[in-house]
Amino acid sequence: MTLTLGEIARHIKAELYGAPEYEIHAINTLQKASTGEISFFSNRRYLTWLKSTTASAVILSKEDRELCPTATLVVDNPYLAYAFTARLLYPEPEHKPGISSSAHIDPSAKIHSTAFIGPHVIIGTDTIITENVFIGAGSVIGNNVIIGTNSKLYANVVMYDGVKTGERVILHSGVVIGADGFGIANNKGRWVKIPQIGSVVIGNDVEIGANTTVDRGALDNTIIDDGVKIDNQVQVGHNVHIEEHTAIAGCVAIAGSTRIGKRCIIGGACGISGHIEIADDVTLMGMTGVANSIKESGVYASVIPAMDVKLWRKNAVSFKQLHTFATRIRKIEDNNQ
């Protein structure tokens, strides 16, 4: 889509320094943008590129305007304004309603006339597909599923029986919602499967990345609240509850019956133990391991940075003796009191 700088400025509530009639047709990086393209500046690491950019316009904050050699759109939050601009210039393509001839739909399922059902999709009994839902090729939707309006399922999504989603939910390819949780009991060295009779309930405006799995609850439901964003290859265990507007990066593993609060940010490859609670507004740096509940908001980290292997081996030996060292220090302190 092509828009003028004036139109973009109005939509993102920016103060424009440049010709409002100038047309923009694309977004690009500061380093690669050229005529007719817009970029943004929100990280001081790229200051050199800002000063030399050939973009037709740049979205930035007020304090950086004088450093830019081209037209500028001044806002308080350049990265957020960039997101809105990208949505303007690259709108979601509209799908045409219809049901592929190769789809298999149970006669009891209710499919709204505005929905699109792609090739080789399977939809089970008593499932409800509401207005403007898009279901990509090869997806399998079980029995008694409800998919909310304006939701989009890319190719090869699987939704097990009884799963419910809100409106405007996006599920990327390979997502599996409602598989059995890891419920097993030990019987004299042999594992006995525990039936997982809960389901999964997903709120409005949730997006779940490719190949992420969300397990169904053992008894109660697994719950993902409104506005949650989950990246690729994340494991969400049974009976986990993720509260509103939390964002979870790739390769995170969340064990069962854990509750994650509102507006949390979970960095990539974090491991979160089961049966714990994480407070609202908690940030976990990448690869952080969480074994106990976090009761106060803040930033938490536990990863050991990479180092020379010889130094790491020495530190690993010291770490094994850490408790012994701490005990000795306490004895010395007690004797000195």
Secondary structure, DSSP 8 states (H G I E B T S, - for coil): --EEHHHHHHHHT-EEES-TT-EE-EE--TTT--TTEEEE---GGGHHHHHH---SEEEE-GGGGGG-SSEEEE-S-HHHHHHHHHHHHS-------EE-TT-EE-TT-EE-TT-EE-TT-EE-TT-EE-TT-EE-TT-EE-TT-EE-TT-EE-TT-EE-TT-EE-SS-EE-TT-EEEE----EEEETTEEEE------EEE-TT-EE-TT-EEE--SSS-EEE-TT-EE-TT-EE-TT-EE-TT-EE-TT-EE-TT-EE-TT-EE-TT-EE-SS-EE-TTEEE-TT-EE-S-B-S-EEE--------HHHHHHHHHHHHTHHHHHHHHHHHHHHH-
